Amino acid sequence: MQNETSLQFKNNLTGSLWMVLSMAAFALEDMFLKLAAKTIPLGQVLVLFGICGTIIFAIIAKTNHEKLYTEAVSSTAMKIRAFFEVCGRLFYILAVTLTPLSSATAILQATPLVVVSGAALIFGEQVGWRRWTAIIIGLIGVMIIIQPGTESFSALSILAVIGMLGLAGRDLASRAAPASLSSSILGFYGFLCVIIAGTIFSIWDNKSYIIPDGEPALYLSAAIIIGILAYASLMKAMRTGDVSSVTPFRYTRLIFGITLGLLFFGETLSVSMMIGCVLIVFSGLFILWRGKQIKT
């Protein structure tokens, strides 16, 4: 019994470290995409990023002898997932490139709150008044960060909110997706959606593509490589330790995102930002803790 407990503790610790690595990599991915988009048209950044991710996951799927297309791919849940994936990816990347990295990262942390509320409303999962209260508090935290109706309000901050809602919708649709679809297949179609998002934005933006060279090319290459590392580390984390033990470390992305924003983009951390971040993280951690208590 003691050996099993020791092994579980070791697995949870290892999984948590993988999750921290994943969140650090995702924050770095955002930073490099933001830097690349200063020179390379954003639509082109998304298309190239999507192509590389699609190729990587196609190789992984083929290595695992998985078919890239089955009838399950055409399911309603997958179509809904694709719609939200396109919206989430496009608007979140727009937020990262056009608004402070720290605020976009902070707003993204509200995704689990929306997923839990969506699971209750759509899938009928039981969410008591305590978790509903936590969800409301977390969403108040988002409102404190974007500060609607004040002089500090920027309409561009809505981009991060739309991106967050899109990614939450994607996660909810993933729950309804056929169980026969592996994470590599979901990743393959996820990055296909990034290509679609980039193409749509390119048509709207109407900017000519360029041949990246020098620093912009390095930034884009770094974003692609680190993005793949981030996704792989995330999958490793979720498959190593208990989900309830590993998931709270997702919030370390907020620390990394704010730090990178302060160091590389000269962003400032206001009192309202700090208060909003605390409310979002507290709410998310409470919901995770409460969910674990109910299950046990």
Buried (B, 14 or more C-beta within 10 A) or exposed (E): EEEEEEEEEEBBBBBBBBBBBBBBBBBBBBBBBBBBBEBBBBBBBBBBBBBBBBEBBBEBBEEEEBEBEEEBBEBEBBEBBBBBBBBBBBBBBBBBBBBBBBBBBBBBBBBBBBBBBBBBEEEEEEBEEEBBEBBEBBBBBBBBBBBEEEEEEBEBBBBBBBBBBBBBBBBBBBBBBEEEBBBBBBBBBBBBBBBBBBBBBBEEEEEEEEEBEEEBBBBBBBBBBBBBBBBBBBBBBBEBBBEBBBBBBBBBBBBBBBBBBBEEEEBEBBEBBBBBBEBBBBBBBBBBBBBBEEEE
